[in-house]
Structures are given as C-alpha cells and as structure tokens.
Amino acid sequence: ILCATNVNDLGGYTLCKDNTLDLLQGQFYTLPSAKERLAIPPSIQILMELLVKLQDPEIEPEDLANTINQDVSLSYKLLRLINSAFFGLPREVNSTKQAIVMLGHNKIKTWASLLSLSGVDDKPVELRIVAMTRARMCELLAKYYKGQAEMFFATGLFSTLDALMDRPLDNLVEKLPLSPELKQALLDKSGAAGHALQDVLNYEKGDWIAIDASPIPSEVLSRVYLDAIHWAKELNTQLQD
C-alpha cells in the first residue's frame, strides 16, 4: 500500500490520483482552490442567497417555511431526512411548518443550511463529511465551553464555506447575516465557539502540541471525534440513499 502525505492542493491530489496511490493524507479538499473562481456560478449565487435568508436572525417561522418550500429539492430532502431512522421521531412529519413546530426554529435553520451546502456540485464527498464532522464536534464541545450547541454546530459547518465555494472565508462570512459571535469564531477563532473550532482543526491536522495546550483533555477530543465521524458517515449514508 502506497500512501502520500501532506497533499495540500488540487495539483498534488491530481498527481497522486494519476499515479494510482492507495492512500492520500492532507488538507487538499478542505482548502479553497488556488485558482479562485473568476465569476460566481449561478448555483453558488443561488445558494448564497438561500443561506442569507436561512441565517436571517429576524426571520419568522412562517417565512422560514416559505423560504425552504421555494426550493422543492431542499424541502423534499429536509422532510425525508427528518422522517428517517436517523432522527427517529415518534410520528411522521408532513410539512416544513410541522417540522419547525416539532424541532424548533433554529434547529430547522441549521439543518436546512447543512442540506443546502451538502448539495454543492464538483466537490468531493469527503469535504461534505469534513463539514459534518466539524459541525458535530463543535456541537459536542459546546457543553465543555458552556456554549450554545446550535451556534457551535453552525461554526463547524460554516468553517468549510471557503473550500465549498472557492472564495476567501472572510468575504463569504461578511455576506451572511451571522451573529457577531459566530463571525468572530469563524474569522478569528475567538470566543468559546472559536476555541472549540480551533480544537477541532488542531485535531483534524494532528497538531498534538496544540491539542495538549487546549483546556479540553485530549481523551475528550478523541472521544468527541470518534462520535462525530461516526455521526457524519451515518448522516452521509442517509443523504445518499
């Protein structure tokens, strides 16, 4: 078995694939393309407009339901996921409005955002799994940092926006109506959610010196990671069915 390490750009990834290496290790799919998109594709523009609406802190439940329902594919995926064994709800959910009532306004916003981002074209499935793993890890770390789980989840999820859209993260974040705390977490790794995200990134890279310096014990991070990667793979399987 041949394994290439430190594959950190698309050129290196392509070279390794052309030479039929068995395993690849690196950050090549979590970084934006070195060649930034010259023009924003219509699909990405539509996605950004959808995310702006979903993340609007002032959006009312009825408007949220209407926003989701305007995207037939998103509405279908959301209801299918909510009614799957992954959620394990006691009764079937038949509409977006009912889902908002049962699961809550903020949770539906988060899940709709995740499903929207998971549908980005021309990106490897591994990036989707990374996004979901980061989101879940941050969510699980919220209790250790005494933070709000849904905000921590969003921090992990949106940390891959630059790789998904091949745009600088700060440029994308400024276009979204995110809370100041969430923006600071994403851009500066500051605040409780930012510290959790930094823990996740350090664990992802195997930066053991930084991990040892974290207030979160390494055994907790290991346990959280194993939980998160299992959760992400299970969710990814559900989304592919």
C-alpha positions in Angstrom: 0.0 0.0 0.0 1.4 3.4 -1.0 0.4 6.5 0.9 1.2 10.1 0.0 1.3 12.6 2.9 1.0 16.4 3.0 -1.2 16.6 -0.1 -2.4 20.1 0.4 -3.5 21.3 -3.0 -5.5 20.2 -6.0 -2.4 19.8 -8.2 -0.9 17.4 -5.7 -4.1 15.5 -5.4 -4.4 15.1 -9.2 -0.8 13.9 -9.5 -1.3 11.3 -6.8 -4.6 10.1 -8.4 -2.9 9.8 -11.8 -0.2 7.7 -10.2 -2.8 5.4 -8.6 -1.6 5.8 -5.0 -3.7 3.9 -2.5 -4.0 6.4 0.3 -3.8 10.2 0.5 -3.3 12.4 3.6 -3.5 16.2 3.6 -5.8 19.2 3.6 -6.3 19.3 -0.2 -10.1 19.1 -0.1 -10.6 21.4 2.9 -8.9 24.4 1.3 -10.3 26.6 -1.5 -8.9 26.1 -5.0 -5.7 28.0 -5.5 -7.4 29.4 -8.7 -10.3 31.3 -7.3 -13.4 31.3 -9.4 -13.4 34.4 -11.6 -17.1 34.6 -11.7 -19.6 33.3 -9.1 -21.5 30.5 -10.8 -25.3 30.9 -10.7 -25.7 27.8 -8.5 -23.4 29.3 -5.9 -25.1 32.7 -6.1 -28.5 31.0 -5.5 -27.0 29.1 -2.6 -25.6 32.2 -1.0 -29.0 34.0 -1.4 -30.6 31.0 0.3 -28.1 31.0 3.2 -28.7 34.7 3.7 -32.4 34.1 4.1 -31.9 31.0 6.3 -29.5 32.8 8.6 -31.6 35.9 9.0 -32.0 36.3 12.8 -35.3 38.1 12.2 -36.9 35.5 10.0 -40.3 34.4 11.3 -41.3 30.6 11.3 -43.8 31.1 8.5 -41.2 33.0 6.3 -38.6 30.3 7.1 -41.1 27.6 6.0 -41.8 29.5 2.8 -38.1 30.0 2.1 -37.4 26.3 2.4 -40.5 25.4 0.4 -39.5 27.6 -2.5 -36.6 25.2 -3.1 -38.5 21.9 -3.9 -35.4 19.8 -3.7 -34.4 21.3 -0.3 -37.9 20.8 1.1 -38.0 17.2 -0.1 -34.6 16.4 1.4 -35.4 18.0 4.7 -38.6 16.1 5.2 -37.1 12.8 4.0 -34.2 13.2 6.5 -36.5 14.3 9.4 -38.7 11.2 8.8 -35.8 8.8 8.5 -34.4 6.5 11.2 -31.6 8.9 11.7 -33.9 11.3 13.6 -36.2 8.5 15.0 -39.2 10.8 15.6 -42.3 9.2 17.1 -44.6 10.3 14.3 -44.3 11.3 10.7 -43.7 15.0 9.8 -45.8 16.0 6.8 -44.8 19.6 6.2 -42.0 22.1 6.8 -44.2 24.1 9.1 -44.8 21.0 11.2 -41.1 20.3 11.3 -40.4 23.8 12.6 -43.0 23.3 15.4 -41.6 19.9 16.4 -37.9 20.5 16.1 -37.7 24.3 16.7 -37.0 27.3 14.5 -33.2 27.4 15.0 -32.7 23.7 14.5 -34.5 23.7 11.2 -32.5 26.7 10.0 -29.3 24.7 10.8 -30.4 21.5 9.1 -31.6 23.4 6.0 -28.3 25.1 5.8 -26.4 21.8 6.1 -28.6 20.2 3.4 -28.1 23.2 1.1 -24.3 23.1 1.5 -24.2 19.3 1.0 -25.6 19.8 -2.5 -22.7 21.9 -3.8 -21.5 20.4 -7.2 -18.0 19.4 -8.2 -16.7 18.9 -4.6 -15.6 15.5 -3.2 -17.9 13.7 -0.8 -15.0 13.8 1.7 -15.5 17.6 2.0 -19.1 17.1 3.0 -18.1 14.6 5.6 -15.5 17.0 6.9 -18.1 19.8 7.2 -20.5 17.5 9.1 -17.7 16.1 11.3 -16.6 19.6 12.2 -20.2 20.7 12.9 -20.8 17.7 15.2 -17.5 18.0 17.0 -18.1 21.7 17.7 -21.7 20.9 18.9 -20.4 18.2 21.3 -17.7 20.5 22.6 -20.3 23.2 23.4 -21.0 21.7 26.8 -17.4 21.9 27.8 -17.2 25.5 26.8 -20.6 26.2 28.3 -21.9 27.4 24.9 -25.0 27.2 22.8 -24.9 23.9 20.9 -26.7 25.1 17.7 -24.3 28.1 17.4 -21.3 25.8 17.9 -22.7 23.4 15.2 -23.1 26.3 12.7 -19.5 27.4 13.5 -18.2 24.0 12.4 -20.4 23.8 9.4 -19.6 27.2 8.0 -15.9 26.7 8.6 -15.8 24.9 5.2 -17.6 27.6 3.2 -14.3 28.7 1.6 -13.5 25.2 0.4 -17.0 24.7 -0.9 -17.3 27.9 -2.8 -13.6 28.6 -3.7 -13.8 32.1 -2.1 -12.0 33.6 0.9 -13.8 32.8 4.1 -13.9 36.4 5.3 -15.5 37.5 2.0 -18.3 34.9 2.4 -18.9 35.4 6.1 -19.4 39.2 5.6 -22.2 38.5 3.1 -24.1 36.4 5.6 -26.3 37.8 8.4 -24.5 35.8 11.1 -24.2 36.9 14.7 -21.1 38.8 15.7 -20.0 35.8 17.9 -20.3 33.4 15.0 -18.4 35.7 12.7 -15.6 36.1 15.2 -15.4 32.4 15.8 -15.0 31.7 12.1 -12.6 34.5 11.3 -10.5 35.0 14.4 -11.1 31.6 16.2 -12.1 33.8 19.2 -14.8 33.3 21.8 -15.9 30.0 23.1 -17.1 28.7 19.7 -13.9 29.9 18.1 -11.8 28.0 20.6 -13.9 24.9 20.0 -13.3 25.2 16.3 -9.6 25.6 16.8 -9.6 22.4 18.9 -11.4 20.7 16.0 -8.9 22.0 13.4 -5.9 21.0 15.6 -7.3 17.5 16.0 -8.0 17.3 12.3 -4.4 18.2 11.5 -2.9 16.1 14.2 -1.3 19.1 15.9 -0.6 17.3 19.2 1.3 20.2 20.8 -1.7 22.5 20.3 -4.1 19.7 21.5 -2.1 19.3 24.7 -2.3 23.0 25.3 -6.1 23.0 25.0 -8.3 23.3 28.1 -10.2 20.2 26.7 -8.4 17.0 27.6 -7.1 15.0 24.7 -9.1 12.0 25.6 -12.3 14.0 25.4 -11.3 15.3 22.0 -10.6 11.7 20.8 -14.0 10.6 22.1 -15.8 13.5 20.6 -14.0 12.9 17.2 -15.0 9.3 17.1 -18.6 10.2 17.9 -18.6 12.9 15.3 -17.1 10.9 12.4 -19.5 8.0 13.1 -22.4 10.5 13.1 -21.2 12.2 9.9 -20.8 9.0 8.0 -24.2 7.7 9.1 -25.7 11.0 8.0 -23.9 11.0 4.7 -25.2 7.5 4.0 -28.7 8.7 4.8 -28.3 11.6 2.4 -27.0 9.4 -0.4 -29.9 6.9 -0.1 
